[in-house]
Each structure stands twice: as structure tokens, then as C-alpha cells.
Amino acid sequence: MIGATGGSLQARPAKVSRELKEAIADDKLRAQVNDAKIKAMHDLVDYDTFKNRVSVAHLRPLQAASQRTDVSCSPASLFNADGSKMAANDSDFARGATLSTSMPTVVPKNNQEFERDWRRNCPTSLDKYSYVMLVPPEAFPQIFKVEITPTTLAEIIIVVSENTLQTDIPQPQDLADAQRIVRALSALTGVGRFSLASKLIAPKAKQALKGLFDRLQEAATREEPRSGLSPAELDTLRAKWL
């Protein structure tokens, strides 16, 4: 009896270890596939190239150890759709080269265009804030007609909070920007799956959102009517977000 029990106890660690290894392997594969997708999207490749890169994301090219180079992305992104290796000038991005960026000047038509410019051409918080200000508030529901991800929503909140009403005495332009941000926050409540996304944003974004509404409310109360902000409307909007 004791021997049987002892045998079963000894068998368990092996099973757990095997399941753990499988879970780690699954996580690694998922990360490699996701990395390949992101790199392919950044490269703006066609569908066939995108599909081929993703399908071989877990593979590494065979080469001599002395020829290996450390790359920051999936090795699959160093190859063309037909399996041939990219030319040096085509593989600069895959080897970690910095992409040239230029601030967006055109309002995005959909969430794909927004995400592309947001991540590629807006490297700093101020750049991202300027991009938010470029978009007419009423355009957000159309841009994110299907959905907005919790990550994107959280990033927008943090960027807006970092750059709105950060001075003790708001200037006229600060108050004008705050009015536009309020309109943007109101419009964002009409994007696809807002209710779900707003519940899933990170705690850091929720804290930033609370701070933003506190400053808006303070400006509305202290600077009224110069601020152009309504305390009652801010209360209603705050209830939709928090």
C-alpha cells in the first residue's frame, strides 16, 4: 500500500514537469508568432508575405555559429515570401534599425491607420498627444467603429493626462485644449466595445484618468465661466468612465 502510494507520488512530479514544459513551449511559440505579426505590420507587407512570416515564426535559419548575429526580432522577418534572404537595405528594420518617423498630418480613417501612426510615428508622449489633438473628437467613433482595445484606450488616457492642465494657472490655450479633450473623452464613450475596454484598462490608466477628471473639475469650478467647462457635464462624463 505504502509502496503504491509512494509510486504514485513519485509519478506526479514528472507529469507536472512535462505539462510545465509544454506550457512554456506554447507561450514561447505564441510570443514568436505575435512578434512576427507586429514586424510584418510595421513593414506593411502584402498578405502572402504576412502569412509566410507568421507560419515560420518559430523557425531559425541554419548557419555556422561564427556567423550568428543577435537580432531583436523573429529571424523569419529576415526572409522574403519565397524563402530567399532579404537584401541588406531591405532587412535594416529586421536587424533593429531605427525607422525614420514623421508626425502624422492626416486624420486616420480606421483603427489600423490610427494604430500604425500611433506606434510608428509618435514615439514620445507629446507626439501622441498632438496626434490625439489632430483627430476631430467626433471622428473617434468612426475610427474605432468595431472596437478599441484596452491597451490603446489606456495609452490614450495616460498620454492625455500627462499633457492636459499641468500648470497651476491655466492659460487660455490650456483651457481651450481642455475643452477639446473633454469632447474627445465624450466621443470615445461611443466607440466599439467601450464598456468592455474601459473596464479592462490597466490600474495606471485608471489612476491617470481620475487625476485628469480632478484637474478638469477644478478648472471648471475655479475658472468658470472662462474655462468653458461645465462641472455638471464633467460629473456625467466621469460616471461613464469610472
Secondary structure by P-SEA (a helix, b strand, c coil): caaaaaaaaaaaaaaaaaaaaaaaaaaaaaaaaaaaaaaaaaacccaaaaaaaaaacccccccccccbbbbcccccccccccccccccccccccccccccccccccccccaaaaaaaaccccccaaaaaaaaaacccccccccccccccaaaaaaaaaaaaacccccccccaaaaaaaaaaaaaaaaaaaccaaaaaaaaccaaaaaaaaaaaaaaaaaaaaacccccccaaaaaaaaaacc
